[in-house]
Amino acid sequence: MINVVDGSPAAGGAVSVFDGVDLERLTQQVPTPFYAYSASAIRERISGLQHALHGLDALICYAVKANSNLAILQLMRDAGVGADTVSGGELWRCLNAGMPPERIVFSGVGKTAEEMAAALRAGILHLNVESFEELELLQQVAQAQDTVAHVAVRINPDVDAHTHEKISTGKAENKFGVSIDEARRWFAQQAAFPQVRLDGLHVHIGSQILSVEPFRQALQRVAAFWRELAVGGHALGSIDVGGGLGVCYRAGHDHPVAPADYVGAIREALAGFNGQILLEPGRYLVAEAGVLLTRVIRVKHGDERRFLVLDAAMNDLIRPSMYDAWHDIVPVSHGDRAPVTYDIVGPVCETGDTFARGRELPECRAGELVMIKSAGAYGSSMASTYNSRPLTAEVLLDRGRYAIIRRRQRLESMVTDELAADHWQTA
């Protein structure tokens, strides 16, 4: 990945510049905590994956749930990337960002009739359907619009992705997709759904996958089914291989799959397929391109622990609390002090408001800046206003310049849609 960080974060040293922007100066303009994203790093990830895909009829559809900021979506759009959406709100964001609808797919197990109708009106590429009940509803919605819905059937290949159980999606016990046996029955009953065209397959087995083998197993099962369908006269226009490529959260510990190896598994499994191949990376494109900048409020000396209390909290970055996720944490302006072991926590009134336990950092002092790394995915997009803490600002950096792409939420805007109980009604 492009070197956009100046410093020695792997060794615990200070990090002072990010994508050409001096972070100390930046925090004089934008109060902490806030997210900063490197446009250079995102473009580098996109370019690397596109290079690996050279020669294939392939479309990258960015998983919007990873980071749905409009400026990030526009960056994806300008790089020729499409979008994988999972809600009507994400679809609206993509269209509002100018994403061409023919580059958008819609996934998820709980699509409503309203969301289906919006997707069909927009003319998106296809919907990934995950249950027979959803297929029946889509037939009704498409019939009401007098249109034909293009559908990729999401296969659950029963493959263990060897990732955290909360982000594993390709095992039989998970809620996602259908078995190949059930999908086979759908294709056999195609005539019963005249407003739905089953012309694609979709598979996604999980997120933060650090080995190519689960991808290979899942793709082989999908490929075998594609060939079976072809023999039976069911031509497919696309195969969507999902996402899941892992990233490095812990330097020296996490070893992500190289794009060439990942695409190599796709080429091997789908050799001879003449349709379009879709990929749905999210975390891979943005996680390592983002950091959460936060300031030390104080150092609290407990009887047994030393707590580094930050102005960022679990409502800003919930991954450590929800997934026990590791994020490398490094100082911004000092790295030559003696190491100290801290529990790194936020100010929210929850014991779970903890970013790290027993973490060794160069000694930190009140008022100093700290960087939480690899926070560009599932950070701001999963944030909340718990404890009535405003949503953080977001800043896009690009080779020495910056743009605020979301202002820090004002307290007044937090209660805009709240009403006093002055107007009682009966249902």
Stockholm file with secondary structure:
# STOCKHOLM 1.0

chainA/1-427         MINVVDGSPAAGGAVSVFDGVDLERLTQQVPTPFYAYSASAIRERISGLQHALHGLDALICYAVKANSNLAILQLMRDAGVGADTVSGGELWRCLNAGMPPERIVFSGVGKTAEEMAAALRAGILHLNVESFEELELLQQVAQAQDTVAHVAVRINPDVDAHTHEKISTGKAENKFGVSIDEARRWFAQQAAFPQVRLDGLHVHIGSQILSVEPFRQALQRVAAFWRELAVGGHALGSIDVGGGLGVCYRAGHDHPVAPADYVGAIREALAGFNGQILLEPGRYLVAEAGVLLTRVIRVKHGDERRFLVLDAAMNDLIRPSMYDAWHDIVPVSHGDRAPVTYDIVGPVCETGDTFARGRELPECRAGELVMIKSAGAYGSSMASTYNSRPLTAEVLLDRGRYAIIRRRQRLESMVTDELAADHWQTA
#=GR chainA/1-427 SS CCCCEEECGGGTCCEEEETTEEHHHHHHHSCSSEEEEEHHHHHHHHHHHHHHTTTSCEEEEEEGGGCCCHHHHHHHHHTTCEEEECSHHHHHHHHHTTCCGGGEEECCTTCCHHHHHHHHHHTCSEEEECCHHHHHHHHHHHHHHTCCEEEEEEBCCCCCCCSCGGGBCCSTTSSSSBCHHHHHHHHHTGGGCTTEEEEEEECCCBSSBCCHHHHHHHHHHHHHHHHHHHHTTCCCSEEECCCCBCCCSSTTTCCCCCHHHHHHHHHHHTTTCCSEEEECCSHHHHGGGEEEEEEEEEEEECSSCEEEEESCCTTTCCHHHHHCCCCCEEESSCCSSCEEEEEEECSSSSTTCEEEEEEEEECCCTTCEEEECSCSSSSGGGCCCGGGCCCCEEEEEETTEEEEEECCCCHHHHTTTCCCSCSCCCC
#=GC SS_cons         CCCCEEECGGGTCCEEEETTEEHHHHHHHSCSSEEEEEHHHHHHHHHHHHHHTTTSCEEEEEEGGGCCCHHHHHHHHHTTCEEEECSHHHHHHHHHTTCCGGGEEECCTTCCHHHHHHHHHHTCSEEEECCHHHHHHHHHHHHHHTCCEEEEEEBCCCCCCCSCGGGBCCSTTSSSSBCHHHHHHHHHTGGGCTTEEEEEEECCCBSSBCCHHHHHHHHHHHHHHHHHHHHTTCCCSEEECCCCBCCCSSTTTCCCCCHHHHHHHHHHHTTTCCSEEEECCSHHHHGGGEEEEEEEEEEEECSSCEEEEESCCTTTCCHHHHHCCCCCEEESSCCSSCEEEEEEECSSSSTTCEEEEEEEEECCCTTCEEEECSCSSSSGGGCCCGGGCCCCEEEEEETTEEEEEECCCCHHHHTTTCCCSCSCCCC
//
